[in-house]
Amino acid sequence: MAELSTQGINQDWADIRQGLVRDFAGRDLCGANLEGAKLAQKDLSQAQCRGTCFVGANLQGANLRGTLRGADFAGANLQGADCRNGDLRATTWRDAQVGQISLAGTFLAGAVMSQLDLQDVDLRGADLRGANLAGANLAHCDFSSANLAGADLSGVNLEEANLAGAVLRGADLTGANLLCAYVEGAQWDGAVLVQACLEGTPLMNA
């Protein structure tokens, strides 16, 4: 009986990988191997996807406004995906394509997003506590009211980014580029700004 159940699950995952499943409401995909899955434009907001493997998957334009805590998006195409207010804590994004992704209000605490090109992305009110964004391109991003406490922002490009009201307590901004970033109301207690470019910000002469 257990063998039949396992076969059924494996077939279900195979159908999902091929893009044959349309309705994901109520589906338990926790820990599922959906590597390389064809999920462009799919609505996964009502599925349980904790720890799901989306390595190399096509999630372009997908609705990811649900529970995806601990999911692996390495090498995945997330261009135009809607992750607003979703639970994406402790997710991995190595080499993912993220152009025009929506991340406002998203829970991303502990996420590994180093080296990503997130230029112009909306991250208003996002929770990025302890996230690893080292070396990421964050130019022109909107981080207003976002929580970046303890985040690794070493070597990031924050040129002309909006950090109004953002929390950066204890964040590591070693070597970061904050050229002309908007920082009104941001909280910097304990932030590391060694060798950071602060030209054009009120922090330059602080």
C-alpha positions in Angstrom: 0.0 0.0 0.0 2.8 2.3 0.9 4.5 1.5 -2.5 1.3 2.5 -4.4 1.1 5.7 -2.4 4.7 6.6 -3.2 4.1 5.8 -6.9 1.1 8.1 -6.9 3.1 10.9 -5.4 6.0 10.5 -7.8 3.5 10.5 -10.8 1.9 13.7 -9.3 5.2 15.4 -9.2 6.0 14.3 -12.7 2.8 15.8 -14.0 3.6 19.0 -12.2 7.1 19.1 -13.7 5.6 18.8 -17.2 3.1 21.6 -16.5 0.1 19.3 -16.7 -1.4 20.4 -13.4 -3.6 23.6 -13.4 -5.1 23.7 -9.9 -2.7 23.8 -7.0 -5.2 24.8 -4.3 -4.8 22.6 -1.2 -1.9 20.6 -2.7 0.8 19.6 -0.2 4.1 20.0 -2.1 6.3 20.3 1.0 9.7 18.7 0.1 8.6 17.9 -3.4 11.3 17.6 -6.1 10.1 19.9 -8.9 13.5 20.4 -10.4 13.1 21.9 -13.9 9.3 22.1 -13.6 7.3 24.1 -16.1 5.3 26.4 -13.8 5.2 29.7 -15.8 2.1 31.7 -14.9 0.9 29.1 -12.4 -0.9 30.0 -9.2 0.9 28.3 -6.3 -0.4 30.7 -3.7 -2.8 28.1 -2.2 -0.3 25.2 -2.2 2.0 24.2 0.7 5.6 24.4 -0.7 7.8 24.4 2.4 11.3 23.0 1.4 10.2 22.4 -2.2 13.0 22.0 -4.8 12.4 24.4 -7.7 16.0 24.2 -9.0 16.1 25.3 -12.6 12.3 25.6 -12.7 10.4 28.0 -15.0 8.4 30.1 -12.6 8.1 33.2 -14.8 5.1 35.2 -13.9 4.0 32.7 -11.3 1.9 33.6 -8.2 4.1 32.7 -5.2 2.2 34.6 -2.6 1.9 31.6 -0.3 4.0 29.4 1.9 7.4 28.6 0.3 9.6 28.7 3.4 12.9 26.9 2.8 12.3 26.4 -0.9 15.3 26.2 -3.3 15.1 28.4 -6.4 18.7 27.9 -7.5 18.9 28.6 -11.3 15.2 29.1 -11.5 13.5 31.7 -13.8 11.4 33.9 -11.5 11.1 36.9 -13.8 7.9 38.7 -13.2 6.9 36.4 -10.4 4.5 37.8 -7.7 5.8 37.0 -4.3 4.2 39.9 -2.4 3.5 39.1 1.3 4.5 35.5 0.8 6.5 33.4 3.3 9.9 32.8 1.6 12.0 32.7 4.7 15.3 30.7 4.5 14.9 30.3 0.7 17.9 29.9 -1.6 18.2 31.9 -4.8 21.6 31.1 -6.2 21.9 32.1 -9.9 18.1 32.7 -10.2 16.7 35.1 -12.8 14.6 37.7 -10.9 14.0 40.6 -13.3 10.7 42.5 -12.6 9.9 40.2 -9.6 7.5 41.6 -7.0 8.8 41.3 -3.4 6.9 44.0 -1.5 6.0 42.8 2.0 7.6 39.4 1.4 9.1 37.5 4.4 12.7 36.8 3.3 14.4 36.5 6.7 17.5 34.3 6.4 17.2 34.0 2.6 20.3 33.5 0.5 20.1 36.0 -2.4 23.8 36.8 -2.9 25.0 38.1 -6.3 21.4 38.5 -7.6 20.5 41.2 -10.1 17.5 42.8 -8.3 17.9 46.3 -9.9 14.6 48.3 -9.7 12.8 45.7 -7.6 10.0 46.7 -5.2 11.0 45.5 -1.7 8.9 47.9 0.3 8.2 46.6 3.8 10.0 43.3 3.1 11.4 41.3 6.0 15.1 40.6 5.2 16.5 40.1 8.7 19.7 38.1 8.5 19.4 37.6 4.7 22.5 37.2 2.6 22.5 39.7 -0.2 26.3 40.0 -0.5 27.4 41.3 -3.9 23.8 41.8 -5.2 22.8 44.6 -7.6 20.2 46.6 -5.6 20.4 49.8 -7.6 17.2 51.8 -7.6 15.4 49.3 -5.4 12.7 50.5 -3.1 13.5 49.3 0.5 11.3 51.9 2.2 10.2 50.5 5.7 12.0 47.2 5.0 13.7 45.3 7.8 17.4 44.6 6.9 18.6 44.1 10.5 21.7 41.9 10.6 21.6 41.3 6.8 24.8 40.7 4.8 24.9 43.6 2.4 28.7 43.6 1.8 29.7 44.7 -1.6 26.1 45.4 -2.7 25.2 48.2 -5.2 22.5 50.4 -3.6 23.0 53.4 -5.9 20.0 55.6 -5.7 18.1 53.0 -3.7 15.2 54.1 -1.5 16.0 53.2 2.1 13.6 55.6 3.8 12.5 54.3 7.1 14.4 51.0 6.6 15.9 49.1 9.6 19.6 48.4 9.0 20.7 47.7 12.6 23.8 45.5 12.7 23.8 45.1 8.9 27.1 44.5 7.2 27.6 47.1 4.4 31.3 46.7 4.0 32.3 48.0 0.6 28.7 48.8 -0.4 27.9 51.5 -2.9 25.3 53.9 -1.5 25.9 56.6 -4.0 22.9 59.1 -3.8 20.8 56.6 -1.9 17.8 58.0 -0.1 18.2 57.2 3.6 15.8 59.6 5.5 14.6 57.9 8.7 16.7 54.8 8.2 18.0 53.2 11.4 21.8 52.4 11.3 22.6 51.4 14.8 25.6 49.0 14.7 25.7 48.9 10.9 29.2 48.3 9.4 30.0 50.9 6.8 33.7 50.2 6.3 34.9 51.3 2.8 31.3 52.0 1.8 30.6 54.7 -0.8 28.4 57.3 1.0 28.7 60.1 -1.5 25.5 62.0 -1.9 23.9 60.7 1.3 23.6 62.4 4.8 25.9 59.7 6.1 28.9 61.0 4.3 29.9 63.5 7.0 28.3 61.6 9.9 
